[in-house]
Amino acid sequence: MIPLVSCGDTNNGVVGMFDIPMNKTYQNCLTVAYTGSWPLLTKFHPYRFGTKDDVGLLIPKKPLHDSTLLYIAAVLSRESWRYSYGRKCYLYKLPDVTITLPCRED
């Protein structure tokens, strides 16, 4: 049984345990709520999980430290005020979300 993640605010968005095909599961990724009470609320999932269609999935292009993913989740969640009722965050809006990360010039 694998956790299924939705846009919920509690239990890290997990709504239950289900039989999910392995090719539809992910690990060490972020989910972004499209709807719900807090659109753009971002959660980090270091365990294997599946998603419903009301969350976006952010898969790192290269492996990142858990602490980096947690930082990105916190920065994105901080912007949830921009997406109140009537201004839901959907996949086509995600590229417009800018996050500032501390990094070196190189």
Secondary structure as GFF3:
##gff-version 3
##sequence-region A 1 106
A	DSSP	beta_strand	2	5	.	.	.	ID=ss1
A	DSSP	three_ten_helix	11	13	.	.	.	ID=ss2
A	DSSP	beta_strand	14	18	.	.	.	ID=ss3
A	DSSP	three_ten_helix	22	24	.	.	.	ID=ss4
A	DSSP	beta_strand	29	33	.	.	.	ID=ss5
A	DSSP	beta_strand	42	45	.	.	.	ID=ss6
A	DSSP	beta_strand	50	51	.	.	.	ID=ss7
A	DSSP	beta_strand	55	58	.	.	.	ID=ss8
A	DSSP	alpha_helix	66	77	.	.	.	ID=ss9
A	DSSP	three_ten_helix	80	82	.	.	.	ID=ss10
A	DSSP	three_ten_helix	91	96	.	.	.	ID=ss11
###
